[in-house]
Amino acid sequence: MQQPLAKKSVRPRQLPDAMRHSIGIDLAENALRCGVFVPYSSCRDVEAIETLANPACMRVILDRRTFLITGNAIAALTLSGYSVAQPRQKAAPVKMTIASSINKAGRQRMLSQRMAKAYGQLGLGILPEKSFKILNDSVALFNTQLAELSAFAPTPEIAKTYAELAVVWKAYSDMLATAPSATTGAFIQEQNELVLRVANRGTGELEKFSGASIGRLVNMSGRQRMLSQRAAKFFMFREWGMPKAVEADLAATRTEFKAALLTLRTDPESTAEIKAQIGLAETQWLFFETGLDAKGTQGSGIGRQNIANSSERILEVFETVTDMYERLATPVTTPATPAKA
């Protein structure tokens, strides 16, 4: 375990404007004002901020992971001391219905893509503080839900799927805990697809087990969350110059998303409230697609930031919609296992 550093008296300094906007004014000024090793409690996962001797360089330690940010961009990112196999805190037992399990299983698909998107944003230096928080929170939520779904698995087949997901997730999360580079980015580009594939299988198996039509809508709406992140991920990988071509997959993702929008909006089980939310998503998707069509947006980075932010807004809408479908679902009691003769 990393030992706390001794506090030192540091005179207040004025942080360069470029750095203030790169990592956040409040975060930077608190570090400079409070000294070498200072708690920063306003960010949920921040353990401490350590300002180095060089006033233009700052190290931000989050969840035992270290950002080294210099000037306008990330100079290095070392995510260390993290173990998926040994989570820091055991998740509390959660009562789950089959509908909520489909929702959470679908969210695992989304998280696989959201983490890859955030990793690509870090590689590009896009909204580094926000991108790191997205990555950090997504890793924690994936771990929690994986434990819950593994415990809930109502059949041996589903239990086997989540055991397999734990294996591919371990390799993926280990690579997410490394500094973004062309080499690690290429690995992330491959490994996120394996995690997505197994997570999608688990969602489909749970939907089939539910035997209810509303389970299909929970799954489809939840899949829209994933598709919004998947499209943004492909955009980031294209901008980052990753080796695997993304245009065909990006086009297929966009087509599937728009088709599902129509299906959900016209389904007889969709309430007026749900349709209003879907209408909001359609409006946001139009803006999002305009950004996806833009190439070579290096310039000021505004185009890249728009994609990053828009994908999060669409995700928020479909989190709401998926929860609405889950509440419409009639709870299905997991059949008791017959006693052995």
N, C-alpha and C positions, 0 to 999 in steps of 0.2 A: 504493500500500500504506500502511496506517495505521502511522504511526511510534510506537514505544513511548514511553510517558509517563515522565518522570523520576520516580524514587521519592521519596516524601516521608515524613517521620516523622510518624506518626499515633498519638496516644495510644489505648490500648484503650478501647472504649466498650461499654456494655451495649446490645444490640439489643432494641428493643421486642418483646414476646412475639408480637404480631400478625404482625410481619414475619418473626420466626423461623419461625413455622409456615407462612407463606405461601410462602417460597422454600427452606426447608430449613435446619435449625439449623447443620449442618456448613458448608454453603456460605456462609451469612451470617457466622458467627463467624470463619471463615478470612479473609474479606475484611476484617472489622473489625480482626482481630488483626494481619494482615500489612501493611496499609497501602493505598496508593492504587493500585498496579499490581502484582498478585501472581499468580504461576502457581498454578493449582489443578489438580493432576494427577490427582486421584481421579476426575474426570469425563472420559470419553474425549475429547470434542470441545471441552472448554473450553480456550480459549487464555489467557484472563486474566480477572480480576475487578477492576473499577475502582470504588471507592467514591467517591461524589460528596461535595461539601461538606456537603450536607444529610444528616444521619445517618439520616433516615427513607427515604432513596432510594438504590437500588443499581442499577448497570448491570452486567449479566452478558454478556460477549462470548463467544459460542459459534460456532465455525466461521465467523468473520468476520461474525456476526450479532449484533445487539445487543438485549437485553431491558432495558427500563427498568421496574423493579418498585417500586411504592410502596405501603406499607401492606399490605392484604390482597389486592390485585388488580393486574393488569397495567395500568399507566397508558399505556404505549405499547410497541409492538414494531416495531423496524425491522430487517428482514432485508436486509442490503445486501452488496455486493461479491461476489455469488454468480453464477456463470455455468454453466448446464448445458452449454452448447456447449464450454466449456473446463474440463473437470474438472481438479482439482489433481494427480491422480495417475492414470496409465494403469493399467487393471486388468491383472493378470497373466493370461496365457493359462490357460484352464480346460478340461480334457478333459471333454466333455459327451456323454452318451448321449441317445437320443431320450426315454427315460423322465425323465431329469433335466431335459431341456429343457422337457418338459411341466410338470414341477414348478415350474421357475423362471418359465415363462410364466404359469402360474396364480398364482404369487406376485405377479407384476406387477399382476394384477387386484386382488388383496388390497391391495397398497400404494396403489393409486389411491384406495381407499376409506379406508384407515387414515390417510392424510395429510389427507384432507378431515375425517375425524373429529377428528384432533388439532388441526386449524385451528379447528374449531368449539369445541373445548374451550378453546383459547386465547382465543377471542372471548368465551367465557362466564367465563373466569377459573378454570377447573377444573384443579386439579393442574398449575399452569403449568410448573414445572420438568420434571416427567415428560412433560407433553404436548409441550413443546418438544423434548425428547430423542427422543420417538417420531417427531416430524415430521422432525427433523434426520437421524436414522438411516434413516428410510424414504426420504428423498430420495437419500441416498448409495447405498443398496442398489438403488433403482430404476435409478439411473445405471449402476451396475456390471452389473446383469443385462441392461439394455438393450444394452449393448456386447457382452456375451457372446452373447445371443440373435441379435443382428444378424450377428455373425461366424459363428454356427453354422448359420443358416438354410439348410436343405437343398434348397430349391427357390426359383426366382425369385419365385413367388407369395408365399411366406413372407418372403422378403427384402423384397419390396415392402411387406408389412404392417408390418414393423418399421421401415422407413424412414418410413412414415406415422405410426407411433407416436412416433417421435422428434420429429416436427413438432408434434403435439398436446401432447406432454409438455413441450416448450419453453414453450408459452403457459401451461400449467398451473403449471409449476414457477416461472415468473417471478411469477405472482400469489401463489403460496405464500410467496414471498420479500417479502411486504408485510405491514404491520401489519393485524391483523384489524379489520374494520369492516363495517357493513351493506352497503356497496358492494362491497368485495372478497369478502365472504361470498356475495353473490348470484352473483358471477362464478365462485367456486369451486364453488357448487352446480350450475352448468351445465357447467363445464369438466371436472370429475371424471368426468362421465358419458361424455364423448367419449373420454377416456383409457381408461376401463373398456371401452367398446365395442370399441376397436381391440385392446386387450390380450386381450380375450376371443376375438376373431377369430383372433389369432395362436395362442392356446392350442388352439382347435378345429382349426386347420390342422395343428398339430404332432401332435395326437391322431390325426387322419385319416391323416397320413403314417406314423405308427407301425404302423397296421394290427393292433394287438394289443388284446385285451379289457382287459388290465391297464392299458393307457393310458387307457381310459375311467374306471377307478377312480381313477387318479392325478389325472385332470382333475376328477372329481366331488368327491373329497376336498379337493383344492386349492380348489375353488370354495366349499366350506364356510368356509374361511378368509376368503374375500372376503365372504361373506354375513354372517358375524359382525360384520365391520367396517362393512358397509353398513347393517345394522340400527342399530348404535350411531351411525353418521353421521346417519341420518335422525332419530334421537332428539335428537341435539345440535342439528341444524338447526331442529327443531321448538321446542326450548327457547330457541334463539337468536332465534327469530322471523323466519326467512328467508322471502322472499316466495313461493317455490314450495311448494305443499302437498305433504306427504310421506306422509300417512296411507295412501293406496292403495299406494304403493311399499313402505312399511314392512310392510304386511299381506302383500303378495306375497312379500317377502323372507323373512318368517317362515314362510309356507306352504312355500316351496321348501326352506328349511333343514330343516324337520321331515320332509318327504318324502324328502330325500336321506339323512337319518339312518337311516330305515327301510331304504332301498335298500342302503346300505353295510353295515348290521348283518346283513342277510339274504343278502347276496351270497355264493355258494359259495366265492369266492376270498378272502374275508375270513377271516383266521386268528383263533384264539382270543385272541391278544394284541391284535390290531386291534379285535376286538369289545369287549374290556375297555376300551380307550381310548374307543371310541364310547359305551359305557355311561357313562363319566365325563363325556363331553361332553353327553350327554342330561341328566344331573343338573345340570350347570352351566347348561344352556340353560333349564331350568325356572326357576331363580333369575333369570336374565337377563330372561326374558319378563315376570316379575312387575314388574321395574323398568321395562320398556318400556311397560307399561300405565299407569304412573303419569304424571300430567300436572301441570304447575304445581308442579314440585319445587324452585322457587327457594330457599325457606327457608334451611336450613343448607347446602344443596348436597350432602347425603349421598346422595340418590337419584341425582344426576348422577354423583357419584364412583363409586357402585356400578356404574353402566352402563359407565363408562370402564374400571374394573378388571375387571369380568366379561368384557367383550369381549376383553380381552387374555388372560385365562385360557383362553377357548374357542379363541382363535387358537393358543395354545401347544399345545393338545391336537391340533388338526388339522394343525399343522406336523409333529408326531410321527407322526400317522396317515398323512399324505401321504408322508412319508419311508419309512414301512413299505411302502406300496404300491409306491413307486419301487424298493425293494430286491427286491420280488417280481417285478418286470418282467424279462423276458428281454431282454437288450440287443439292440437292432436296429441293425445296422451301416448307416450311411448309404451308399447305393449310389454307386459311383464314377461320375463324369460320363463318358460315352463320349467317346473321342477323336474329334475332328473329322476327317473324311476329307480 
